[in-house]
Amino acid sequence: MSALVPRFEDAGREQRYRQAQLEQSLRPVRGALVVSALLLSTFALPDVALNPPEVWHWLLANRFGLCVPLLLLPLLASYSAWGRRNLVGLLGA
């Protein structure tokens, strides 16, 4: 094991610590994902207002077909056991 990776001496204590940290951070992370998706969705209004109708379908398809679902995917996954275990990887941290 690398000396740069901090570990507890007691594996059970480390598991309890990780679980407590996950439970503490899960609600703010979910909230941030929802707020991000809502903000990104609201920027569709200026897209429609400032761009010609010929490109609306491309802009909206990109926003609502790619960007918003990519924000909501980790949110939905966080409600499963697999998602909670892999939340850091899903968020790209």
Phi, psi and omega in degrees: 000142182289145178286345182275350179262111181289135178225151173280154176292324182259118182297325179294319178296319179296319179296318178295321178296314179299318180296317179296319178296319179296313181297324180289324186264348186295315182295313177297325179293316177299316179298318179295322178293320179294314180297320179298316179295321179293317178297316179297324179292322181293335178286359172289332179298310175296328176302314182288322183287326188259350183247155180291153182301337181295336183252359181303315184297326177290315181296314182288326177294320178295315183292309186267347179261342183234301189292308182295316176299326177292334174281325183278340179301309177296329178297311179294321180294333182293347178272355177255160179296318178298317181295321178294322178293327187249022185298320180297318177293324178293327180274355177079020180266000000 
